[in-house]
């Protein structure tokens, strides 16, 4: 809503308060003022001048030589405007004047002829071209004949006006009108409101009933329809003050009839529509639902096909307007119009909203119907428009209003108690103060001690219960005046919970390992909803939960795995020439055994990642390494080492994963996730190269994590390394041998690393050679060779016996 500061002054005495100060007060009371713009930049020394003569320039066909009376003197001005003529009153920038943009006007010679000033267009005076009337858009502006010569144009053209842009919440439909804003400002400033004079003197002896009848077939959508008839209308420009206010509100003036309906729309918040009575071509208005597929040509010359629920205004034969949205071209007011049929109606907001959605049309009128209009202001707005048409269009208003009236105009009643108000607000407001606030809001009420029975005016449709009334009292009392207290007890600074801190540490580790964090949708499509689910999750037989009203089919199901959407992110980036990618995400998956939920799903915290392309790429050193299984395994091993939680890896065959490059993760014998390469067929479907993924159950790791700080002293004594290579059967897992070495070699063997796997020459078929590096160290002494040798032999003997192995020579 755009609110003209100067227009507002017609209803409320603003005193010396500036637009900026007023905006601050309105914002503090609950309606946010987004920003303030001025109608035009400041200009100086621009006055009304009278063109006493206008002749062609002696040396230029497109220039005119004008003698312009500016009050104290007559100036010779060369003007190039196509519409300048003798006898006009125009805006003249005197020599020394400063126009918007810092343009200074000086005495100059144009084609050898002296020019002392400038005759200005509205655009040159700083008005927005979008809202300048079409008849003066390409030339100078011409003032009415009764304008005083020599008067400053600033107030005449409303150039000093400020426009406040309100950011209204849907419930404050009352502030979509100047009167609604006036009530609000009057309450804030504790000033009386000055309402427009609605007195209408009917001089015609003819009754509108003799010319028109109203029939409403859709009473549920149109409980009130009023038709006024105004004869002998003269179509011309509307008064200057009205055009100024419309332009300040962002509406281009058209003619007096259209401008008056727009003016009353903005003033009262009540949409009106003017028909040309002769072109309406009927003595009966019929309001009905459209026939499915019915067509109408609207005022924008577009042919619209209407749905069956669309409410239309008809002449009994064909649609002449889409109710509450836009009129039809077949009955619009034109320059030849002499009789105006004026509509003032109340239309159902839900119906108008559906019409806007199906037609794609949205207007100032439809916006107000959608949000709700004041039922007690519908007929009054029609009378106000008739008054203005009588005054500024020379119309003769016929007696009586032809109307259909089944409109509920009753006021809501809200009970308010002083103690209850103070209990909710933590204040000590007394009853006289509450009574004063209700008076400032212009609400009628009955008071019995501390109890108030408030009759809420119909203009405030947002107030229906005590809490609504409580908000009104609080904001007029002043939010700044509400008391505040610090929490009682020991003040504690904010901090992360243990879970939050560990989650953040996991993220930091994954980032330090070279992965980039992503945040994907928690929703996925049906095809992906059952892919790449970790084995321990799949064991629960989860059902993919679908949304009742999904925003699209691609985001319909709550995810059971983070990986599908993560892989789509890889595909998206690879399609944009990003080859080397390493993504991770820490987030929730949603587990439920029901397809139709009767209770909230269980949320499990997972850490998932996907890596593809080069892991190491140093072109200068000619060193490159593709991502492989062991890169991802190393990342996960590092994560578990960081958390100090033992983990084991076991080969596995999982759906959508490579059958020979996949492993499940186990902690204490329980599966907590998996790692491996995507199945080549899935990689092809996603248009990815070799891609490796991991998925880990963070909930288990968080529970398993020992928050107790630990300390291991730095060894004082030297370590000894011994290497050993075993010939093992091909089916023996290297990790099993590694675990046995640690068990047998303890406590002297501190670390066991696999550093070589070999199959080929000198190793018989069905066998493999795996080399281990053993680190020996004693915390309290230097180990001797015989102690190391004894332990070494124990290891060899144990491995040979357990795995039918022997040491490679």
C-alpha atoms as one frame of an Amber mdcrd trajectory, in Angstrom:
protein
   0.000   0.000   0.000   1.392   3.385  -1.056   0.285   6.174   1.292   0.567
   9.804   0.249   1.628  11.994   3.167  -0.178  15.054   1.765  -3.339  13.058
   1.056  -3.297  11.670   4.604  -3.268  15.223   5.987  -6.860  15.625   4.723
  -8.047  13.166   7.378  -5.631  13.595  10.300  -3.829  16.645  11.649  -0.184
  15.576  11.345   1.129  18.795  12.854   4.868  19.266  12.454   5.690  15.554
  12.287   7.880  14.658   9.313   7.238  11.675   7.030  10.278   9.940   8.521
   9.045  10.457  12.085   5.559   9.287  11.138   6.987   6.159   9.475   8.913
   5.322  12.646   5.802   5.652  14.801   3.710   3.501  12.445   6.406   0.820
  12.325   6.668   0.739  16.110   2.910   0.274  16.354   2.944  -2.886  14.260
   2.714  -1.969  10.551   6.112  -1.942   8.896   6.925   0.993   6.621   9.355
  -0.450   4.072  10.674   2.844   2.810   9.799   6.434   1.967  10.062   7.932
  -1.493   9.390  11.508  -2.517   7.180  12.248  -5.518   9.949  14.336  -7.068
  13.354  15.714  -6.262  13.279  19.234  -4.921  13.148  22.016  -7.504  13.248
  25.801  -6.996  11.877  28.871  -8.782   9.266  27.026 -10.841   5.998  28.980
 -11.132   2.783  29.097 -13.140   3.096  31.142 -16.313   0.537  32.352 -18.875
   1.449  31.968 -22.554   0.448  35.381 -23.880   1.644  34.619 -27.416   3.145
  31.689 -29.303   4.804  32.003 -32.697   7.107  29.852 -34.794  10.832  30.304
 -34.228  12.283  32.248 -37.211  15.107  29.715 -37.785  13.678  26.367 -36.521
  10.543  24.542 -37.640  10.170  22.547 -34.399  10.689  25.440 -31.960   8.193
  28.033 -30.794   8.874  31.557 -29.558   6.606  32.279 -26.572   5.916  35.369
 -24.502   5.086  34.068 -21.013   3.584  36.132 -18.185   4.982  34.813 -14.850
   3.258  37.368 -12.638   5.884  40.055 -12.061   7.217  40.085 -15.629   6.819
  38.652 -19.090   9.623  36.369 -20.297  10.584  35.379 -23.805  11.016  31.574
 -23.839  11.882  29.266 -26.721   9.919  26.019 -26.351  10.061  22.812 -28.382
   6.991  21.089 -26.905   4.521  20.007 -29.599   1.450  20.961 -27.529   2.410
  24.524 -26.451  -0.122  27.165 -27.519  -1.338  30.669 -26.785  -3.657  31.022
 -23.783  -2.233  28.120 -21.789  -1.119  28.173 -18.193   2.099  26.217 -17.876
   4.950  25.395 -15.468   7.868  27.803 -16.010  11.363  27.387 -14.609  12.680
  30.921 -14.169  16.309  31.855 -14.855  18.306  30.572 -11.864  15.864  27.745
 -11.189  17.193  24.290 -10.246  15.310  21.258 -11.570  15.557  17.593 -10.437
  18.906  16.102 -11.313  20.689  19.368 -10.492  19.778  20.991 -13.836  20.251
  24.772 -13.606  18.228  27.074 -15.863  20.085  29.990 -17.399  19.412  32.686
 -19.978  20.553  31.197 -23.296  20.284  31.765 -27.050  18.612  29.097 -29.145
  19.232  29.469 -32.887  20.088  33.113 -32.332  17.006  33.944 -30.233  17.231
  34.692 -26.500  15.361  32.337 -24.157  14.801  33.371 -20.527  13.661  30.220
 -18.768  12.032  26.922 -19.612   8.468  25.683 -20.008   8.467  22.302 -18.235
   6.871  18.911 -18.698   5.912  16.762 -15.708   8.835  14.461 -16.465  11.249
  17.407 -16.301   9.762  18.298 -12.914  10.721  14.837 -11.603   7.455  12.880
 -11.801   7.621   9.189 -12.688   6.840   8.812 -16.425   4.929   5.602 -15.697
   2.138   7.515 -13.937   2.013  10.714 -16.016  -1.351  11.072 -17.837  -1.129
   9.908 -21.455  -2.373  13.228 -22.882   0.627  15.113 -21.483   3.225  12.336
 -21.529   4.956  13.730 -24.638   4.596  17.445 -24.013   4.296  20.199 -21.426
   1.708  20.147 -18.641  -1.207  22.555 -18.903  -2.840  23.870 -15.720  -6.592
  24.522 -15.354  -7.759  27.987 -16.386  -8.435  29.114 -12.801  -4.813  28.567
 -11.694  -3.161  31.741 -10.356  -0.260  33.032 -12.474   3.001  33.338 -10.548
   2.066  30.701  -7.961   4.692  28.062  -7.155   3.969  24.751  -8.865   5.347
  22.688  -5.968   2.069  22.451  -4.055  -0.080  22.587  -7.195   1.597  19.458
  -8.590   2.135  17.792  -5.203   5.898  17.773  -5.846   6.683  18.022  -2.125
   4.713  14.878  -1.259   6.286  11.838   0.422   4.948   8.336  -0.209   5.128
   5.762   2.595   5.177   2.155   1.386   3.458  -0.155   3.869   4.452  -3.821
   4.083   1.094  -5.140   5.237   0.487  -8.542   6.757  -2.589 -10.350   5.336
  -4.697  -9.648   8.427  -4.431  -5.858   8.122  -6.740  -5.422   5.136  -8.137
  -2.295   6.810  -4.899  -0.457   5.980  -5.482  -0.978   2.237  -7.396   2.298
   2.211  -6.555   5.877   3.059  -9.373   5.973   5.636  -8.025   2.775   7.206
  -4.565   4.313   7.412  -6.116   7.489   8.789  -7.809   5.566  11.630  -4.448
   3.934  12.384  -2.486   7.192  12.374  -5.163   9.006  14.375  -4.906   6.326
  17.072  -1.105   6.477  17.103  -0.982  10.284  17.333  -4.105  10.522  19.547
  -5.763  12.881  17.087  -9.383  13.005  15.895 -10.116  11.700  12.408 -11.810
  13.886   9.805 -14.019  11.748   7.554 -15.019  12.861   4.048 -18.337  14.626
   3.584 -20.687  12.060   2.055 -23.659  14.411   1.694 -25.288  13.886  -1.684
 -28.014  16.234  -2.878 -30.353  14.450  -5.285 -32.038  16.943  -7.595 -33.395
  14.492 -10.148 -36.985  13.357  -9.857 -36.200  10.228 -11.827 -35.529   6.983
  -9.977 -32.838   4.501 -10.897 -35.478   1.778 -10.516 -37.083   3.033 -13.734
 -33.920   2.238 -15.713 -32.240  -0.763 -14.117 -32.994  -3.845 -12.009 -30.629
  -6.114 -10.090 -30.917  -9.891  -9.940 -28.350 -11.964  -7.980 -28.344 -15.705
  -8.682 -25.241 -16.416  -6.586 -26.206 -14.946  -3.214 -23.450 -16.910  -1.416
 -20.784 -15.175  -3.509 -22.467 -11.767  -3.788 -24.539 -10.843  -0.718 -24.764
  -7.164  -1.710 -24.995  -5.447  -5.103 -25.810  -1.758  -5.428 -26.400   0.021
  -8.753 -26.338   3.838  -9.047 -27.287   5.719 -12.198 -25.721   9.070 -13.137
 -26.939  10.921 -16.250 -25.507  13.793 -18.329 -21.898  12.960 -17.488 -19.154
  14.933 -19.244 -15.971  12.913 -19.808 -12.940  15.117 -19.221  -9.818  15.348
 -17.106 -10.291  14.936 -13.387  -9.349  17.801 -11.041  -5.637  18.412 -10.571
  -5.620  17.522  -6.874  -7.173  14.121  -7.629  -4.689  13.385 -10.399  -1.847
  14.294  -8.032  -3.054  11.881  -5.358  -3.569   9.050  -7.845  -0.059   9.469
  -9.269   1.380   9.489  -5.743  -0.440   6.189  -5.137   1.023   4.693  -8.297
  -2.038   4.995 -10.561  -2.023   6.786 -13.924  -4.969   9.210 -14.315  -7.284
   8.418 -17.261 -10.426  10.577 -17.135 -12.753  11.948 -14.486 -15.065   8.904
 -14.309 -12.307   6.276 -14.139 -10.221   8.466 -11.819 -13.122   8.926  -9.392
 -13.691   5.156  -9.118  -9.959   4.674  -8.512  -9.860   7.540  -6.026 -12.740
   6.101  -3.982 -11.150   2.637  -4.200  -8.024   4.019  -2.533  -9.915   6.286
  -0.141 -12.503   3.796   1.123 -10.842   0.496   0.202 -14.042  -0.354  -1.692
 -13.715  -1.334  -5.361 -16.233   0.249  -7.727 -16.904  -0.276 -11.417 -18.394
   2.152 -13.927 -20.354   0.861 -16.955 -21.482   2.879 -19.934 -25.249   2.447
 -19.516 -26.015   2.709 -23.248 -23.321   0.168 -24.141 -24.485  -2.088 -21.301
 -27.584  -2.428 -23.464 -29.971  -3.801 -20.860 -32.299  -2.700 -18.108 -31.292
  -5.611 -15.901 -28.071  -6.610 -14.123 -27.742 -10.355 -13.516 -24.956 -11.641
 -11.249 -24.302 -15.362 -11.750 -21.669 -18.063 -11.997 -20.117 -18.355 -15.428
 -20.902 -21.231 -17.746 -17.816 -23.442 -18.083 -15.910 -22.271 -21.170 -17.791
 -18.951 -21.396 -15.703 -16.173 -22.968 -15.353 -12.472 -22.240 -13.127  -9.747
 -23.684 -11.749  -7.766 -20.755 -10.639  -4.137 -20.601  -7.112  -5.133 -21.644
  -8.572  -6.461 -24.929  -7.755 -10.059 -24.004 -10.271 -12.837 -24.624 -10.686
 -14.800 -21.396 -12.140 -18.292 -21.080 -13.957 -18.616 -17.769 -14.332 -21.547
 -15.386 -17.701 -22.613 -14.017 -17.100 -21.125 -10.546 -16.151 -17.669 -11.854
 -18.595 -14.970 -10.749 -19.627 -12.650 -13.596 -21.731  -9.524 -14.028 -24.029
  -9.821 -17.031 -26.690  -7.794 -18.820 -28.914 -10.863 -18.821 -27.426 -12.117
 -22.084 -23.638 -11.902 -21.972 -20.922 -11.298 -19.415 -19.942  -7.645 -19.080
 -17.411  -7.982 -16.232 -15.505 -10.546 -14.198 -16.837  -9.741 -10.748 -14.320
  -8.025  -8.518 -11.450  -8.450 -10.967 -11.853  -6.622 -14.293 -14.566  -5.119
 -16.446 -15.463  -6.104 -19.968 -14.552  -4.132 -23.080 -18.157  -4.256 -24.318
 -19.417  -1.832 -21.646 -16.428   0.306 -20.697 -16.688   4.076 -20.250 -15.524
   5.941 -23.383 -15.275   9.608 -24.370 -18.856   9.551 -25.723 -20.341   8.151
 -22.509 -23.244  10.210 -21.157 -24.856   7.887 -18.616 -22.829   5.936 -16.071
 -24.080   2.797 -14.365 -22.023   2.579 -11.160 -21.500  -0.724  -9.333 -20.757
  -0.963  -5.599 -20.765  -4.593  -4.503 -19.550  -7.042  -1.880 -18.009 -10.181
  -3.383 -16.839 -13.297  -1.546 -13.036 -13.173  -1.068 -12.476 -16.900  -1.621
 -14.358 -16.752  -4.924 -12.290 -13.786  -6.091  -9.065 -15.554  -5.086 -10.013
 -18.593  -7.198 -10.863 -16.345 -10.137  -7.492 -14.581  -9.882  -5.736 -17.947
  -9.819  -7.563 -19.347 -12.854  -7.464 -16.186 -14.988  -4.038 -14.888 -13.967
  -5.593 -11.438 -13.524  -4.800  -9.447 -10.403  -5.887  -5.873  -9.786  -6.163
  -3.338  -6.992  -9.819  -4.329  -6.697  -9.251  -8.080  -6.507  -6.505  -7.624
  -3.898  -8.945  -5.876  -1.589 -11.764  -8.364  -2.137  -9.376 -11.256  -1.451
  -8.237  -9.798   1.874 -11.672  -8.600   2.950 -13.541  -5.287   2.696 -15.696
  -3.400   5.197 -19.367  -4.355   4.635 -20.494  -1.059   6.164 -18.486   0.931
   3.647 -19.787  -0.623   0.397 -22.851   1.570  -0.132 -21.155   4.636   1.356
 -18.359   4.336  -1.201 -20.940   4.317  -3.995 -22.567   7.445  -2.588 -19.147
   9.145  -2.276 -18.400   8.362  -5.925 -21.803   9.747  -6.976 -21.058  12.938
  -5.067 -17.720  13.345  -6.904 -19.280  12.527 -10.295 -21.918  15.140  -9.613
 -19.282  17.731  -8.745 -16.482  16.970 -11.223 -18.304  15.345 -14.142 -21.457
  17.469 -14.090 -23.575  14.337 -13.653 -27.163  14.136 -12.484 -27.543  11.407
  -9.876 -30.866   9.601 -10.073 -32.785   8.966  -6.891 -32.578   5.639  -5.078
 -30.043   2.845  -5.189 -31.119  -0.318  -6.947 -29.766  -3.027  -4.717 -29.783
  -6.636  -3.645 -28.982  -6.778   0.055 -28.392  -9.923   2.120 -25.168  -8.641
   3.686 -24.268  -9.263   7.319 -23.068  -5.961   8.790 -23.009  -7.037  12.429
 -20.043  -6.147  14.631 -17.956  -8.679  16.529 -18.086  -8.381  20.333 -14.973
  -9.043  22.418 -14.833  -9.128  26.213 -11.770  -7.500  27.802 -10.743  -7.491
  31.455  -8.034  -5.200  32.869  -6.474  -7.837  35.134  -6.337 -10.340  32.297
  -4.642  -7.779  30.056  -1.996  -7.058  32.690  -1.491 -10.761  33.350  -0.719
 -11.369  29.691   1.404  -8.256  29.100   3.166  -8.107  32.470   2.011  -4.512
  32.813   0.116  -2.409  35.334  -2.239  -0.643  32.924  -5.308   0.746  34.674
  -8.854   0.689  33.344  -8.984   4.415  32.413  -5.902   3.902  30.226  -7.530
   0.958  28.457 -10.677   3.050  27.937  -8.537   5.838  26.464  -6.851   3.375
  24.084 -10.247   2.087  22.911 -11.366   5.660  22.282  -8.186   6.366  20.308
  -8.934   3.282  18.186 -12.492   4.647  17.685 -14.009   1.433  19.098 -17.358
   1.691  20.877 -17.595  -0.157  24.214 -19.474  -0.545  27.468 -17.477  -0.489
  30.694 -18.379  -2.037  34.013 -15.476  -1.453  36.386 -12.531  -3.391  34.986
 -14.658  -5.226  32.398 -15.090  -3.936  28.869 -17.509  -5.138  26.198 -15.956
  -3.938  22.964 -17.938  -3.629  19.734 -15.321  -4.087  17.040 -16.090  -1.975
  13.942 -16.536  -3.974  10.744 -13.560  -2.211   9.184 -11.353  -4.266  11.543
 -12.203  -7.781  10.396  -8.950  -9.052  11.901 -10.212  -8.643  15.477 -12.443
 -11.491  16.676 -11.050 -12.782  20.001  -9.506 -11.466  23.206  -5.942 -12.045
  21.995  -6.602  -9.792  18.987  -7.880  -7.061  21.267  -4.894  -7.595  23.579
  -2.550  -6.920  20.662  -4.381  -3.671  19.868  -4.034  -2.476  23.450  -0.341
  -3.419  23.567   0.660  -1.701  20.348  -1.222   1.543  21.052   0.085   1.538
  24.626   3.529   1.146  23.050   5.703  -1.938  22.813   8.576   0.183  24.144
   6.600   0.686  27.362   6.143  -3.004  28.073   8.272  -4.063  31.062  11.070
  -6.558  30.721  12.972  -8.641  33.272  16.133 -10.699  33.239  15.821 -14.436
  33.947  15.818 -15.217  37.667  18.571 -17.580  38.809  22.142 -18.269  37.808
  22.838 -16.696  34.457  24.524 -19.065  32.070  26.160 -18.265  28.818  24.934
 -20.124  25.780  26.822 -23.090  24.455  26.572 -26.206  22.352  25.280 -29.473
  23.760  27.630 -32.439  23.628  25.743 -33.798  20.622  25.944 -30.483  18.784
  29.647 -30.104  19.540  30.470 -33.635  18.338  28.392 -33.145  15.204  30.366
 -29.998  14.471  33.657 -31.822  15.100  32.661 -34.541  12.616  31.949 -31.864
  10.019  35.294 -30.217  10.708  37.073 -33.546  10.271  35.358 -34.297   6.945
  36.193 -30.830   5.666  39.803 -31.223   6.760  39.889 -34.522   4.872  39.139
 -32.610   1.672  35.360 -32.901   1.360  32.985 -29.995   0.756  29.719 -29.728
   2.701  26.405 -29.771   0.833  22.810 -29.327   1.940  20.383 -31.235  -0.266
  16.604 -31.657  -0.112  15.212 -33.942   2.576  12.667 -34.902  -0.075  13.267
 -37.095  -3.084  11.364 -38.799  -5.901   9.766 -42.230  -5.886  12.553 -43.860
  -7.949  15.285 -42.687  -5.556  13.344 -43.236  -2.346  14.483 -46.882  -2.119
  18.090 -46.524  -3.332  21.384 -46.762  -1.434  19.811 -47.478   1.940  22.262
 -48.681   4.566  21.795 -52.378   5.543  20.930 -51.703   9.202  18.251 -49.230
   8.074  16.843 -51.597   5.444  16.533 -54.327   8.108  13.823 -52.179   9.755
  11.709 -52.534   6.603  11.121 -48.775   6.351   8.405 -47.281   4.165   9.045
 -44.193   2.067   6.694 -41.521   3.435   4.952 -39.460   0.755   3.729 -35.901
   1.275   0.016 -35.197   0.954   0.684 -32.016  -1.067   4.188 -32.218  -2.584
   5.591 -29.178  -4.389   6.638 -31.485  -7.233   6.982 -35.169  -8.079  10.767
 -34.827  -7.702  10.328 -33.889  -4.043   7.481 -36.076  -2.879   9.038 -38.628
  -0.480  10.965 -38.182   2.770  14.425 -39.619   2.205  15.652 -42.917   3.604
  19.187 -42.135   2.436  21.095 -38.917   1.847  23.101 -40.393  -1.032  20.613
 -40.168  -3.966  20.266 -36.381  -3.738  24.009 -36.081  -3.073  24.700 -37.977
  -6.305  22.357 -35.647  -8.217  24.515 -32.776  -6.967  27.573 -34.554  -8.405
  25.800 -34.982 -11.754  24.748 -31.327 -11.782  28.308 -30.140 -11.135  29.933
 -32.556 -13.577  27.573 -31.300 -16.281  29.140 -27.893 -15.664  32.695 -29.089
 -16.222  33.558 -29.754 -12.578  35.398 -33.093 -12.747  37.029 -33.566  -9.320
  34.325 -33.525  -6.662  34.186 -34.597  -3.031  30.909 -33.837  -1.214  29.571
 -34.753   2.197  26.401 -34.028   4.117  25.400 -34.520   7.739  21.648 -34.746
   8.022  18.603 -36.791   8.961  16.805 -39.645   7.266  13.211 -40.472   8.175
  12.262 -43.996   9.211   8.712 -45.256   9.537   7.040 -48.634   9.146   3.829
 -46.930   7.948   3.024 -45.574   4.507   0.268 -43.420   6.006   1.593 -41.804
   9.157  -0.219 -41.987  12.459   2.844 -40.824  14.395   5.996 -38.906  13.683
   8.729 -40.828  11.822  12.003 -41.658  13.586  14.829 -39.378  12.492  18.327
 -40.860  12.225  21.423 -38.692  11.904  23.720 -39.840   9.091  27.050 -38.696
   7.657  27.199 -39.437   3.933  29.684 -38.609   1.222  30.362 -39.073  -2.491
  33.744 -38.671  -4.203  34.684 -38.839  -7.897  37.490 -37.779 -10.227  41.104
 -37.116  -9.204  41.983 -37.258  -5.515  45.531 -35.992  -6.086  46.471 -33.845
  -9.064  49.862 -32.114  -9.156  50.564 -31.387 -12.848  53.954 -29.807 -12.148
  55.207 -32.949 -10.433  53.286 -35.086 -12.948  51.569 -36.798 -10.062  47.954
 -37.861 -10.308  45.784 -40.300  -8.370  42.181 -41.225  -9.072  39.733 -41.751
  -6.260  39.463 -45.426  -5.337  38.043 -47.630  -2.623  41.033 -47.137  -0.333
  40.773 -43.337  -0.450  37.236 -43.480   0.925  38.186 -46.252   3.361  41.031
 -44.066   4.612  38.645 -41.152   5.203  36.304 -43.355   7.235  39.153 -44.974
   9.181  40.381 -41.486  10.002  36.909 -40.518  11.233  36.707 -43.520  13.558
  40.266 -42.932  14.789  39.336 -39.323  15.459  36.360 -40.510  17.530  38.498
 -43.294  19.091  35.885 -45.913  18.202  37.121 -49.289  16.853  35.602 -50.230
  13.491  35.851 -53.258  11.255  35.234 -53.560   7.525  33.596 -56.615   5.978
  33.034 -57.287   2.255  29.394 -57.094   1.234  27.112 -57.160  -1.767  24.546
 -54.379  -1.662  21.947 -53.234  -4.173  23.209 -50.447  -6.463  26.799 -50.970
  -5.241  29.779 -52.572  -7.028  29.797 -56.277  -6.025  33.579 -56.443  -5.474
  34.277 -52.982  -4.063  31.811 -52.597  -1.217  32.151 -53.103   2.524  29.922
 -52.701   5.534  31.124 -51.014   8.731  30.703 -52.694  12.087  31.074 -51.419
  15.634  30.850 -54.063  18.360  29.600 -56.506  15.731  26.683 -54.243  14.685
  26.416 -52.677  11.213  26.677 -48.876  11.298  27.016 -48.064   7.605  28.765
 -48.946   4.369  31.354 -47.707   1.864  32.200 -48.588  -1.697  31.843 -47.843
  -5.384  28.516 -47.306  -7.091  27.409 -50.052  -9.436  28.581 -49.254 -12.990
  24.997 -49.360 -14.270  23.931 -46.709 -11.744  26.989 -44.592 -12.620  25.947
 -44.768 -16.255  22.377 -43.787 -15.420  23.612 -40.766 -13.463  26.218 -39.948
 -16.129  29.027 -40.227 -13.574  32.522 -41.632 -13.792  33.841 -44.007 -11.083
  32.198 -42.713  -7.911  32.758 -43.877  -4.331  30.353 -43.259  -1.473  30.042
 -43.735   2.275  27.125 -43.652   4.681  27.614 -43.783   8.466  25.102 -43.850
  11.332  26.178 -40.872  13.456  23.580 -41.570  16.156  25.438 -44.779  17.068
  28.823 -43.051  17.018  27.579 -40.199  19.213  26.263 -42.674  21.794  29.494
 -44.679  21.599  31.761 -41.663  21.835  33.547 -41.337  25.166  33.468 -37.724
  26.227  35.950 -38.344  29.044  39.289 -36.748  28.068  42.161 -39.248  27.732
  45.912 -38.784  27.846  48.720 -40.973  26.559  52.233 -40.031  27.585  54.778
 -39.484  24.845  57.104 -42.539  24.854  60.557 -41.864  26.269  62.145 -44.978
  24.774  62.935 -45.813  21.147  60.736 -47.997  18.947  61.742 -50.902  16.703
  60.131 -51.758  13.355  60.017 -55.307  11.956  58.512 -56.222   8.565  56.999
 -59.581   7.767  55.347 -61.000   4.626  52.980 -63.960   4.764  51.900 -66.240
   1.945  48.164 -66.624   2.493  45.281 -68.311   0.752  43.567 -65.960  -1.666
  40.313 -65.945   0.356  41.983 -64.840   3.618  41.218 -61.235   4.580  44.246
 -59.072   5.311  42.349 -57.352   8.121  41.786 -60.624   9.960  45.519 -61.297
   9.949  46.176 -57.754  11.105  43.849 -58.155  14.079  45.495 -61.442  15.085
  48.975 -59.855  14.969  47.773 -57.055  17.280  46.234 -59.550  19.685  49.250
 -61.883  19.867  51.847 -59.111  19.838  50.261 -57.086  22.636  51.417 -55.239
  24.651  54.710 -54.714  22.810  53.249 -54.362  19.302  51.773 -50.865  19.230
  50.932 -50.582  15.560  50.412 -52.924  12.577  50.285 -51.515   9.034  49.723
 -53.323   5.717  52.125 -51.926   3.152  52.152 -54.423   0.270  49.947 -56.990
  -1.478  51.447 -59.127  -4.223  50.215 -61.861  -6.569  52.148 -63.081  -9.565
  55.556 -64.577 -10.300  57.018 -66.757  -7.511  53.633 -66.877  -5.775  51.596
 -69.959  -6.589  48.058 -69.733  -7.915  45.384 -69.306  -5.264  47.856 -67.615
  -2.940  48.834 -64.002  -2.202  51.638 -62.256  -0.361  50.708 -59.606   2.181
  53.423 -57.609   3.949  52.941 -56.064   7.388  55.009 -53.529   9.296  55.088
 -54.056  13.074  56.011 -51.272  15.475  57.465 -52.462  18.822  57.757 -50.174
  21.825  57.844 -50.447  25.609  56.638 -47.500  27.716  59.182 -48.002  30.523
  62.391 -49.395  28.974  64.410 -49.923  25.839  63.530 -53.216  24.208  66.266
 -55.762  23.591  66.648 -57.744  20.385  65.802 -61.052  22.008  62.539 -59.637
  23.446  61.477 -58.394  20.030  62.538 -61.646  18.380  60.556 -63.734  20.869
  57.408 -61.691  20.223  58.033 -61.791  16.476  58.220 -65.597  16.500  55.014
 -65.831  18.485  53.284 -63.770  15.841  54.629 -65.915  12.996  53.600 -69.119
  14.730  50.107 -67.857  15.499  49.443 -66.613  11.960  50.848 -69.781  10.331
  48.625 -71.927  12.509  45.466 -69.875  12.252  45.542 -69.219   8.489  47.631
 -72.106   7.115  50.240 -69.525   6.138  53.984 -69.335   5.955  56.535 -66.541
   5.881  57.634 -65.502   2.435  61.412 -65.922   2.031
